[in-house]
Amino acid sequence: MRFADIIGQQELKRHLAQSVDRGRISHAQLFTGAAGTGALPLAIAYAQYLNCPNRKDGDSCGVCPSCQQTAALAHPDLHFVFPVNKQGKKSGEVVLSAEFMPQWRECVASTAGYFTPQQWYDRLDLGKTLRGMISAKEADEIIRRLSFKSFESEYKIMLIWLPETMNERAANMILKILEEPWEDTIFILVTEQPDKILGTILSRTQEVTVPRLSAEDLTTEIRRHGVTDEAEVRNMARLACGDLLQLQQLLSGEEDEIRNENFNLFRTMMRHCYLNKHLELLAWADEVASLSRERQMGLMTDFARLLREAYITHAGVKEASYLWGEEAEFCSKFSPYIGSENIEPILELLEEAMRRLRQNGDPRIVFSYFALATSRYINFGK
């Protein structure tokens, strides 16, 4: 995978290439960003660049044996660790990343590296409740694999996807090697939730922040898919929020149904909030708690969008709103109750709810508190 294969992120790609060219290579780097920003493909392209003997114009050559092996995720000096699990696992049975390399290669190849943790767990057929993890035995395996000399290339590279899924014992086991790695050994960690990583690991890494994609990059991608109506292009670019996966859902139409469901849940909750129907809000929270964690996070992202759009309408700049249809009609009527006195505390409640969901908080408690507390703030505007 070359830097040229990755959508956008031009400034960051130049920075990564220049750091290698100048010999400023940190032995432990933490790529932080949402799946749709390209954090994982960037990390793989960076690993390919590190071991390419024919780097040119800020990119790997893509044709040498090292590049071809890396592109196939089969380079002997590039190791992958990622969260795994399996249905029907026996008591005491340990599963390791190496057992799932065929699925990993297929997943990266079919998505170009743009996929969410939930999409990976779906590939592993883990069901609704089972999640992947990186175990202490996996940490043992990391140390064992890196203890050997490199086979072909200058650097031995350990790429760990979602280190936040390490249990505490596993995280503590790799602290020493992170602090004092063997010569020419590089760790590349890729995370969506750095706040869930052990602080002592964070302190031993150099963070590489992967920003959301620019509107220009998304616009180019939208037009590449044949969308020509400028209003539609502009709306899609805004709704995607700098996330390629979100954009792909919009382009496929898959997002339409989910977005409608989220809007209906938003409208129902806000009506109950306005009328102070606490029992109905608790029933609403139970309904939302039954959704998958990924759907819950998507729901809250849509809530934030709709609240901001209602506030924009309330502020008298309706022309800056990107709503249409039922969303526009409801938010126009609802906007008098979203003003400067309550928009910030409501969004803070929403962000706190998302943090608790990421930390595996009980969704019934999370959504019940969010709904009841929001009701209090909505009634400030009445």
N, C-alpha and C positions, 0 to 999 in steps of 0.2 A: 504494500500500500504506500503510495507516494503522497507527498503533501498536495500535489496537483489534483489528486483524486478526492480531496476533501472540500466541501462547499464552504466558501467564505473563509473567515479567520486569517486573512492575508497578513495582518500585522503580527499576529501570534506566530504564524508559520515562519515569517522572516526572523523573528526573535529566536525561535528554537534553532533554526539553521545557523544563525550567526553565533549563538552560544557554543555550538559544537565546533564551528570553524575556528573560533578563537580559543578553543580548549577550555572553556568555562563550563564544565559538565559536572553538575552536582551528582553525588553518588546515590541520592535518594530524592525523588521528585514526586510531588502530589498533584496530579491533574484533577482539578475540581470543576465540575460543570454538569448540567443536566444532560441526559442521554441524547436529546435532540440537538445539542450544540456541537456534538462531534468530539467530545472528550476522549472516548475510547479510540476511534480511528486516528485522531491526532497522536495519541500515545503510541499506536502501532507504527504510524508513519515516522515518528521520531526515532523509534527503535530501529527501523529500517535505515534511516539516514545515518544513525550512529555507526552501523556496521557495513555501510556501503563503501567499497574502495574507490568508487568512481563518482563521487559527489560532484555536482555541477549546477551552477546557477541556483543555489539554495534548495536543491532537491536531490534525492537519490536517483540513480540511473534507471532503476526498474528492470534491468535486463541481466545484470550479473548474477551468478549463482546465489550470492547472499540475499539479494533483493527478491529473487524468485522464491527462495525458501521462506523468507519472511512473509511474502505475499500469500503463500500457501499455509502460513502459520505452522511451518514444519522446520524452522531453523533450529539446529541442535544447540545453539547458544542463546536462544530466546525461549524462556519458560513462561508458562501461563498458570496462574492460580485464580480461581473464581469460585463463588459460592455454589455448592452442590448439595443434593439430597436425593432420596428416592422413596417412592411408595413401597410399603411392605418391608422396610428395613428391619433386620433382626436386632434384638437387644445386644448392644455392645458392638454392632457392626459399624465400621468406619468407611465412608466413601470419600474418594479423593478426586481432584480435578482431572488427573491423568486418565481416569476411566471414562471421562465424558469429552475427551478431545474431539472425536468425530462430530458430536453434536455442536461443540463450540466452533469448530471450523465451518460447519455448514451454516450456523447462525450468523457468524461474521460475514461469510461470503454472500449470503442471500440478502443481507440488510446493509452491506457496506460498513458494518460496525455501528449503525444507528439503531439501537434497540434498548428497551427498558428492562430493569430487573424482572418485572412481571412477565414480559415476553420471553425472557430466558427461562423462568420457572415453568412457563407453559410448555416450552420445548422439552423440559424434563418431566412433564406430566405430573406436577406436584399437587394438583388440585387447588382448592380455594384456601386451605389453611396451612399447608406445609410450605416452608420457605427454605432457601438454601443457606448454607453457612460455611465458614472456613474454620476448620477444626484445629486442635492442637496437633493432631497427627499430620495435618497438612503443613503446619509450621515446621515440624520435624523434617518433612519431605523437602521443604524449601531449603533448609540448611544443608541437607544431604546433597541435593542437586547442585547447589552452588559451591560445594566443597571441591568439586572436580575442576580441572583446568578447562579453559575454553577449547572447543574442538576446532573451529575454523576462523573465528573472527576475533577482533581486538577486544570486544566487550562480552561479558556474560550479563544477560539482562533478565531480570525477574519482573514480569508485569503482573501486578495483582489488581484485579478488577473487583471493586466494592470491598475494600478492606474494612469498612464499617460492619461487615457481617462476621468478622473474626470474634470468637469469644475471648474473654479476658486472658485466659491462659495462653491461647495462641498468640495474641498480641504481645504479651510479655516475653514469649519465647523468641520473637524475632527482633526484640529491642536491641540486643547486643550486636547482632550482625548489621542492623541498620546504622548503628553508631560507628562500628568499626568493621566495614565489609572487607572481604578479600580484595586484592588488587584487581582493578579493571572489572569490578562488579557494580552493576547499576540496578537500583530498584526504581520502577515506575509504578506508582499507585494511582488508580483512577477511581474517584469517588463522586457520589452525588450528595453525600451528607457528611461533610467533614466534622460537623459538630458531634457526630456519634463515634468518632475515632478516638482512641485512647490519647490523652494529651501528650504523653511521653513519646508517642509515635509522631504526632504532629510536629513536635519540637525538633525532631530529627530529619524532617523533610523540607524541601524547598517547594513552596506552593506555586503552581502554574494555573492561574485562573483562566478558565475557558469561558468567554462571555457569550451571551446570546447572539444569534446571527443578526446582522444588520437588516434593515428593511430593504435595502438595495439588493443584498444577496438573496433574500426571499423573493423579491420581485422578479429577479432573473430566473429563479427556479420555477416560479409560477408561469412565466411566459414560455419557458422551455417545455412546459406541459400543455401548451396550446391555448392558454387562457388569454384572450385578446381584449376583453372589455375592461377598460381602465378602472372603472369603479369597482368591479369585482376583484381585480388584481390588488387594488389598494386595500379593500376590506379584508381579503385573505391574508395579506402581509401583516396587517394589524392584528387580526385574530390569532395568527400563529404565534405571536409573542416571542419571536426570535427562536423558535423551536422547529426544527425540520420535521420531527415526527408529528407534531401538531399540524403542520402544513400538509403532510402527506394524508392525514385523515380528512382534512378539508378538501383536498383535491379529489380524493376517492369518493367523497360523499358520505363516508362512514361517520364522520363527525356530526353530520346533520341530525341523525337520530339521537345520539348521545347529548348533543347540545340542546335539543328540544326537551329531552327528559330532565336535564339539569335546569333549564329555564322553568319548567313546570314545578320542580321542587323548590326553586327560588321563589317563584310567585306564591306558592302555597304557604311557605314559611313566612314570608313577609306579610301576607294577609292575616295569618294567625297572630303574628307579632303586633300588627296594628290593632287587632281586636282583643289583644291580651288573652288569647285562648291558650292557657298554659297546658291543659290536658291534651289538646290537639297538637301542641308543639312537642310534647313528649312522645306522642304517637308518631309524629313526623320523624323525630330522632331515631325511634326504633326502626322505621322503614329505611332510613339512610344507613343505619348501622349494619343492615343486612347486605349492603353492597360490598364489592371487593375493595381492598385498600386502594388499589389504583383508581377505581371509579370514584371513591370518596375524595381522593386528592384532586382528581379532575373536576369534581363537583365544586370544591372549594375555590379552585382557580377560576371557574366560571362565575361563582358568586362574587369574587373580587372584581372581575371585569364588569359585571352588571351593576355593582354598587358604584364603581367609579363612573360608569356611563350615566347613571342616575344623578350623580353629583354634578357631572359636567352639564347636564340638562338643567339642574337646579341653579347652577351658577350663571345661566343665561348664554351659554356658548353651545347651543344645541347643534350648530353646524359642524362642530368638532366631534360629534358623536358618530359612532360607526354602527348604530343599531338600525334594524329595519323590522317590518312585520310586527308580530305579537310582542317581541322584545321591546321595540320602540314604543308601541302603544302603552304597554304596562309601565315601563320606566318613566314615560312622560307623566302619567298619572301619579306614580309613586314618588317622583322626584321632590315634591314639596317636603317630604319627610326625611330626606337625606341632604343635610347641609353641613356647614363648617363646624357646627356644634356637636355633631355625632359621627361624621364620616371616619375620623381618625380612630376613635375608640372602637367602632365596629370593625374596622380593618385590623386593629390590634387583636381583637377577639378572634378574628378569622385566622390570623397568622399564628396565634397561640394554639388554636385548634389543629392547624396543620403540623405544628411542631410536635404536639402530643400524639398525633396519628403516626408521624414518622418514628416516634419513640415507642410505638406499639401500645399506646394507651387504649383503654377500653372505649371503643367507638360510641357505645350507648351513653357513657358518661360524658365523653367529649362533645357529642352533638347535642345532648340534653342541655349542658351548661351553655354551649354556644347559642342555642336557640332562645333559651330563657333570658340570658344576658342581653342578647340583641334586642329582644322585645322591649326591654327597659329603655334602651337608647332610641329605638324607633319612636317611642311615645314621648320623647323629649320634643319632637317636632310637631306634636298635635296641639 
